Amino acid sequence: MFRRTFWFTAGAAAGVWATTKVNRKLKQLTPESLAAQAANKAIDVGHRLKDFALDVRDGMVQREAELGDALGLNTPELPELPPQARVVAIENHNSAPRKPANHNPTKYSYNRNEDH
């Protein structure tokens, strides 16, 4: 009698375990679950690409610094040059400032395309 009870209990437990396992697998294969898994994987890939791009950028900055040192581009700056002297070609202090040729002192415009 204990044998039968043992095997009955073992069979019932195996049936419950198998049913639970199948139900979990079926839930994983629903369209909503598949979409969520795909979205999670896409986010993970995006994070990996971002990390890769940041690593490449760090390596690029390091290599640029090495090249700058090798070429002497990172040396201290030279003292500034004095400002360039500007020479006036022709000076004329006697004349008044000129007004533009199309200067119109009236406050109204004479545009014929206006509607008013």
TIRO-2110 file (N, C-alpha, C; in Angstrom, 1 decimal):
// TIRO-2110
0.8, -1.2, 0.0, N, 1, A
0.0, 0.0, 0.0, CA, 1, A
0.9, 1.3, 0.0, C, 1, A
2.0, 1.3, 0.7, N, 2, A
2.8, 2.4, 0.7, CA, 2, A
3.5, 2.6, -0.7, C, 2, A
3.7, 1.5, -1.3, N, 3, A
4.3, 1.6, -2.7, CA, 3, A
3.3, 2.3, -3.6, C, 3, A
2.1, 1.9, -3.6, N, 4, A
1.1, 2.5, -4.4, CA, 4, A
1.0, 4.0, -4.1, C, 4, A
0.9, 4.3, -2.8, N, 5, A
0.8, 5.7, -2.4, CA, 5, A
2.0, 6.5, -2.9, C, 5, A
3.2, 5.9, -2.7, N, 6, A
4.4, 6.6, -3.2, CA, 6, A
4.4, 6.9, -4.7, C, 6, A
4.1, 5.9, -5.5, N, 7, A
4.1, 6.1, -6.9, CA, 7, A
2.9, 7.0, -7.3, C, 7, A
1.8, 7.0, -6.7, N, 8, A
0.7, 7.9, -7.0, CA, 8, A
1.2, 9.3, -6.7, C, 8, A
1.8, 9.5, -5.6, N, 9, A
2.3, 10.9, -5.2, CA, 9, A
3.4, 11.3, -6.2, C, 9, A
4.3, 10.4, -6.5, N, 10, A
5.3, 10.8, -7.5, CA, 10, A
4.8, 11.1, -8.8, C, 10, A
3.8, 10.4, -9.3, N, 11, A
3.1, 10.7, -10.6, CA, 11, A
2.4, 12.0, -10.5, C, 11, A
1.7, 12.2, -9.5, N, 12, A
1.0, 13.5, -9.3, CA, 12, A
1.9, 14.7, -9.3, C, 12, A
3.0, 14.6, -8.6, N, 13, A
4.0, 15.6, -8.6, CA, 13, A
4.7, 15.9, -9.9, C, 13, A
5.0, 14.7, -10.6, N, 14, A
5.5, 14.9, -12.0, CA, 14, A
4.5, 15.6, -12.9, C, 14, A
3.3, 15.2, -12.8, N, 15, A
2.2, 15.9, -13.6, CA, 15, A
2.1, 17.3, -13.3, C, 15, A
2.1, 17.7, -12.1, N, 16, A
2.1, 19.2, -11.7, CA, 16, A
3.3, 19.9, -12.2, C, 16, A
4.5, 19.3, -12.0, N, 17, A
5.7, 19.9, -12.5, CA, 17, A
5.7, 20.1, -14.0, C, 17, A
5.3, 19.0, -14.8, N, 18, A
5.2, 19.1, -16.2, CA, 18, A
4.2, 20.2, -16.7, C, 18, A
3.0, 20.2, -16.0, N, 19, A
2.0, 21.2, -16.4, CA, 19, A
2.5, 22.6, -16.1, C, 19, A
3.2, 22.8, -15.0, N, 20, A
3.7, 24.1, -14.7, CA, 20, A
4.7, 24.5, -15.7, C, 20, A
5.6, 23.6, -16.1, N, 21, A
6.7, 23.9, -17.1, CA, 21, A
6.1, 24.3, -18.4, C, 21, A
5.1, 23.5, -18.9, N, 22, A
4.4, 23.8, -20.2, CA, 22, A
3.7, 25.1, -20.1, C, 22, A
3.0, 25.4, -19.1, N, 23, A
2.3, 26.7, -19.0, CA, 23, A
3.3, 27.9, -19.0, C, 23, A
4.4, 27.7, -18.3, N, 24, A
5.4, 28.8, -18.4, CA, 24, A
5.9, 29.0, -19.8, C, 24, A
6.2, 27.9, -20.5, N, 25, A
6.7, 28.0, -21.8, CA, 25, A
5.7, 28.6, -22.8, C, 25, A
4.4, 28.3, -22.6, N, 26, A
3.4, 28.9, -23.4, CA, 26, A
3.2, 30.4, -23.2, C, 26, A
3.4, 30.8, -21.9, N, 27, A
3.3, 32.2, -21.6, CA, 27, A
4.5, 33.0, -22.2, C, 27, A
5.6, 32.3, -22.3, N, 28, A
6.8, 33.0, -23.0, CA, 28, A
6.6, 33.1, -24.5, C, 28, A
5.8, 32.3, -25.1, N, 29, A
5.6, 32.3, -26.5, CA, 29, A
4.4, 33.2, -27.0, C, 29, A
3.7, 33.9, -26.1, N, 30, A
2.6, 34.8, -26.5, CA, 30, A
3.2, 36.0, -27.2, C, 30, A
2.5, 36.6, -28.1, N, 31, A
3.0, 37.8, -28.8, CA, 31, A
3.5, 38.9, -27.9, C, 31, A
2.7, 39.1, -26.8, N, 32, A
3.1, 40.2, -25.9, CA, 32, A
4.5, 39.9, -25.3, C, 32, A
4.7, 38.7, -24.9, N, 33, A
5.9, 38.3, -24.2, CA, 33, A
7.1, 38.3, -25.2, C, 33, A
6.8, 37.9, -26.5, N, 34, A
7.9, 37.9, -27.5, CA, 34, A
8.3, 39.4, -27.8, C, 34, A
7.3, 40.3, -27.9, N, 35, A
7.6, 41.7, -28.1, CA, 35, A
8.4, 42.3, -27.0, C, 35, A
8.0, 41.9, -25.8, N, 36, A
8.8, 42.5, -24.6, CA, 36, A
10.2, 42.0, -24.6, C, 36, A
10.4, 40.7, -25.0, N, 37, A
11.7, 40.1, -25.0, CA, 37, A
12.6, 40.8, -26.1, C, 37, A
11.9, 41.0, -27.3, N, 38, A
12.6, 41.7, -28.4, CA, 38, A
13.0, 43.1, -28.0, C, 38, A
12.1, 43.8, -27.3, N, 39, A
12.4, 45.2, -26.9, CA, 39, A
13.5, 45.2, -25.8, C, 39, A
13.5, 44.3, -24.9, N, 40, A
14.6, 44.2, -23.9, CA, 40, A
16.0, 43.9, -24.6, C, 40, A
15.9, 43.0, -25.6, N, 41, A
17.2, 42.7, -26.3, CA, 41, A
17.7, 43.9, -27.1, C, 41, A
16.7, 44.7, -27.7, N, 42, A
17.1, 45.9, -28.4, CA, 42, A
17.7, 46.9, -27.5, C, 42, A
17.2, 47.1, -26.3, N, 43, A
17.7, 48.0, -25.4, CA, 43, A
19.1, 47.6, -24.9, C, 43, A
19.3, 46.3, -24.7, N, 44, A
20.6, 45.8, -24.3, CA, 44, A
21.6, 46.0, -25.4, C, 44, A
21.2, 45.8, -26.6, N, 45, A
22.1, 46.0, -27.8, CA, 45, A
22.5, 47.5, -27.9, C, 45, A
21.5, 48.4, -27.6, N, 46, A
21.7, 49.8, -27.7, CA, 46, A
22.7, 50.2, -26.6, C, 46, A
22.6, 49.7, -25.4, N, 47, A
23.5, 50.0, -24.3, CA, 47, A
24.9, 49.5, -24.7, C, 47, A
25.0, 48.3, -25.3, N, 48, A
26.3, 47.8, -25.6, CA, 48, A
27.0, 48.7, -26.7, C, 48, A
26.2, 49.1, -27.7, N, 49, A
26.7, 50.0, -28.8, CA, 49, A
27.2, 51.4, -28.2, C, 49, A
26.4, 51.9, -27.2, N, 50, A
26.8, 53.1, -26.6, CA, 50, A
28.1, 53.0, -25.8, C, 50, A
28.2, 51.9, -25.1, N, 51, A
29.5, 51.6, -24.4, CA, 51, A
30.6, 51.5, -25.4, C, 51, A
30.4, 50.8, -26.5, N, 52, A
31.5, 50.7, -27.5, CA, 52, A
31.9, 52.0, -28.1, C, 52, A
30.8, 52.9, -28.4, N, 53, A
31.1, 54.2, -28.9, CA, 53, A
31.9, 55.0, -27.9, C, 53, A
31.6, 54.9, -26.6, N, 54, A
32.3, 55.7, -25.6, CA, 54, A
33.7, 55.2, -25.5, C, 54, A
33.9, 53.9, -25.6, N, 55, A
35.3, 53.3, -25.6, CA, 55, A
36.1, 53.8, -26.8, C, 55, A
35.5, 53.8, -27.9, N, 56, A
36.2, 54.3, -29.1, CA, 56, A
36.6, 55.7, -29.0, C, 56, A
35.6, 56.6, -28.5, N, 57, A
35.9, 58.0, -28.3, CA, 57, A
37.1, 58.2, -27.3, C, 57, A
37.1, 57.4, -26.2, N, 58, A
38.2, 57.6, -25.2, CA, 58, A
39.5, 57.2, -25.9, C, 58, A
39.5, 56.1, -26.7, N, 59, A
40.7, 55.7, -27.4, CA, 59, A
41.2, 56.7, -28.4, C, 59, A
40.2, 57.4, -29.0, N, 60, A
40.5, 58.4, -30.0, CA, 60, A
41.2, 59.6, -29.4, C, 60, A
40.6, 60.0, -28.2, N, 61, A
41.2, 61.2, -27.5, CA, 61, A
42.6, 60.9, -27.0, C, 61, A
42.8, 59.6, -26.5, N, 62, A
44.1, 59.3, -26.1, CA, 62, A
45.1, 59.2, -27.3, C, 62, A
44.7, 58.7, -28.4, N, 63, A
45.6, 58.6, -29.6, CA, 63, A
45.9, 60.0, -30.1, C, 63, A
44.9, 60.9, -30.1, N, 64, A
45.1, 62.3, -30.6, CA, 64, A
46.1, 63.0, -29.7, C, 64, A
46.0, 62.7, -28.4, N, 65, A
47.0, 63.3, -27.4, CA, 65, A
48.4, 62.8, -27.7, C, 65, A
48.5, 61.5, -28.0, N, 66, A
49.8, 60.9, -28.3, CA, 66, A
50.4, 61.5, -29.6, C, 66, A
49.5, 61.6, -30.6, N, 67, A
50.0, 62.2, -31.8, CA, 67, A
50.4, 63.7, -31.7, C, 67, A
49.6, 64.4, -30.9, N, 68, A
49.9, 65.8, -30.6, CA, 68, A
51.3, 66.0, -29.9, C, 68, A
51.5, 65.1, -29.0, N, 69, A
52.8, 65.1, -28.3, CA, 69, A
53.9, 64.7, -29.3, C, 69, A
53.7, 63.8, -30.1, N, 70, A
54.8, 63.3, -31.0, CA, 70, A
55.1, 64.4, -32.1, C, 70, A
54.0, 65.2, -32.5, N, 71, A
54.2, 66.2, -33.5, CA, 71, A
54.5, 67.6, -32.9, C, 71, A
54.5, 67.7, -31.6, N, 72, A
54.8, 68.9, -30.9, CA, 72, A
53.7, 69.9, -30.9, C, 72, A
52.5, 69.4, -31.1, N, 73, A
51.3, 70.3, -31.1, CA, 73, A
50.9, 70.7, -29.7, C, 73, A
51.2, 70.0, -28.7, N, 74, A
50.8, 70.3, -27.4, CA, 74, A
51.8, 71.0, -26.6, C, 74, A
52.7, 71.7, -27.2, N, 75, A
53.7, 72.5, -26.5, CA, 75, A
53.0, 73.8, -26.0, C, 75, A
53.7, 74.5, -25.0, N, 76, A
53.1, 75.7, -24.5, CA, 76, A
53.0, 76.7, -25.7, C, 76, A
52.0, 77.6, -25.6, N, 77, A
51.7, 78.6, -26.6, CA, 77, A
52.9, 79.6, -26.6, C, 77, A
53.1, 80.1, -27.8, N, 78, A
54.1, 81.1, -28.0, CA, 78, A
53.5, 82.5, -27.5, C, 78, A
54.4, 83.4, -27.1, N, 79, A
53.8, 84.7, -26.7, CA, 79, A
53.1, 85.4, -27.9, C, 79, A
52.1, 86.1, -27.5, N, 80, A
51.2, 86.7, -28.6, CA, 80, A
52.0, 87.8, -29.4, C, 80, A
51.7, 87.9, -30.6, N, 81, A
52.3, 88.9, -31.5, CA, 81, A
51.7, 90.2, -31.2, C, 81, A
52.4, 91.3, -31.4, N, 82, A
51.8, 92.6, -31.2, CA, 82, A
50.8, 92.9, -32.2, C, 82, A
49.8, 93.7, -31.9, N, 83, A
48.7, 94.0, -32.9, CA, 83, A
49.3, 94.6, -34.1, C, 83, A
48.7, 94.4, -35.3, N, 84, A
49.1, 94.9, -36.5, CA, 84, A
48.8, 96.4, -36.6, C, 84, A
49.8, 97.2, -37.0, N, 85, A
49.6, 98.6, -37.2, CA, 85, A
48.8, 98.9, -38.4, C, 85, A
47.8, 99.7, -38.3, N, 86, A
47.0, 100.0, -39.5, CA, 86, A
47.4, 101.4, -40.0, C, 86, A
47.6, 101.5, -41.3, N, 87, A
48.0, 102.7, -41.9, CA, 87, A
46.9, 103.2, -42.8, C, 87, A
46.4, 104.4, -42.6, N, 88, A
45.4, 105.0, -43.4, CA, 88, A
46.0, 105.4, -44.7, C, 88, A
45.4, 105.0, -45.8, N, 89, A
46.0, 105.3, -47.1, CA, 89, A
45.8, 106.7, -47.5, C, 89, A
44.6, 107.3, -47.3, N, 90, A
44.4, 108.7, -47.6, CA, 90, A
43.5, 109.3, -46.5, C, 90, A
44.0, 110.3, -45.9, N, 91, A
43.2, 111.0, -44.8, CA, 91, A
42.6, 112.3, -45.4, C, 91, A
41.4, 112.5, -45.1, N, 92, A
40.7, 113.7, -45.5, CA, 92, A
39.8, 114.2, -44.3, C, 92, A
40.3, 115.2, -43.6, N, 93, A
39.6, 115.7, -42.4, CA, 93, A
38.7, 116.9, -42.8, C, 93, A
38.8, 117.4, -44.0, N, 94, A
38.1, 118.6, -44.3, CA, 94, A
36.6, 118.3, -44.8, C, 94, A
36.3, 117.2, -45.3, N, 95, A
34.9, 116.9, -45.8, CA, 95, A
34.0, 116.4, -44.7, C, 95, A
32.7, 116.7, -44.9, N, 96, A
31.7, 116.2, -43.9, CA, 96, A
31.4, 114.7, -44.3, C, 96, A
30.8, 114.0, -43.4, N, 97, A
30.4, 112.6, -43.7, CA, 97, A
29.4, 112.6, -44.8, C, 97, A
29.5, 111.6, -45.7, N, 98, A
28.6, 111.6, -46.9, CA, 98, A
27.4, 110.8, -46.5, C, 98, A
26.2, 111.2, -47.1, N, 99, A
25.0, 110.5, -46.9, CA, 99, A
24.8, 109.6, -48.1, C, 99, A
24.1, 108.5, -47.9, N, 100, A
23.9, 107.6, -49.0, CA, 100, A
23.1, 108.2, -50.1, C, 100, A
23.2, 107.8, -51.3, N, 101, A
22.6, 108.4, -52.5, CA, 101, A
21.1, 108.2, -52.4, C, 101, A
20.6, 107.2, -51.8, N, 102, A
19.1, 107.0, -51.8, CA, 102, A
18.5, 107.5, -50.5, C, 102, A
19.2, 108.4, -49.8, N, 103, A
18.7, 108.9, -48.5, CA, 103, A
17.5, 109.8, -48.7, C, 103, A
16.4, 109.5, -48.0, N, 104, A
15.1, 110.2, -48.1, CA, 104, A
14.7, 110.7, -46.7, C, 104, A
14.7, 112.0, -46.5, N, 105, A
14.5, 112.5, -45.1, CA, 105, A
13.0, 112.5, -44.7, C, 105, A
12.1, 112.2, -45.6, N, 106, A
10.6, 112.2, -45.2, CA, 106, A
10.3, 110.9, -44.4, C, 106, A
9.3, 111.0, -43.6, N, 107, A
8.9, 109.8, -42.8, CA, 107, A
8.0, 108.9, -43.5, C, 107, A
7.5, 109.2, -44.7, N, 108, A
6.6, 108.3, -45.4, CA, 108, A
7.3, 107.7, -46.6, C, 108, A
7.0, 106.5, -46.8, N, 109, A
7.7, 105.8, -47.9, CA, 109, A
6.8, 106.0, -49.2, C, 109, A
7.4, 106.0, -50.3, N, 110, A
6.7, 106.2, -51.6, CA, 110, A
6.6, 104.9, -52.3, C, 110, A
6.4, 103.8, -51.7, N, 111, A
6.3, 102.6, -52.3, CA, 111, A
4.9, 102.4, -52.9, C, 111, A
4.8, 102.3, -54.2, N, 112, A
3.5, 102.2, -54.8, CA, 112, A
2.8, 100.8, -54.6, C, 112, A
3.6, 99.9, -54.1, N, 113, A
3.0, 98.5, -53.9, CA, 113, A
2.3, 98.4, -52.6, C, 113, A
2.3, 99.4, -51.8, N, 114, A
1.6, 99.3, -50.5, CA, 114, A
0.1, 99.5, -50.7, C, 114, A
-0.7, 98.9, -49.9, N, 115, A
-2.1, 98.9, -50.0, CA, 115, A
-2.7, 100.1, -49.3, C, 115, A
-2.0, 100.9, -48.6, N, 116, A
-2.6, 102.0, -47.9, CA, 116, A
-2.2, 103.4, -48.4, C, 116, A
END
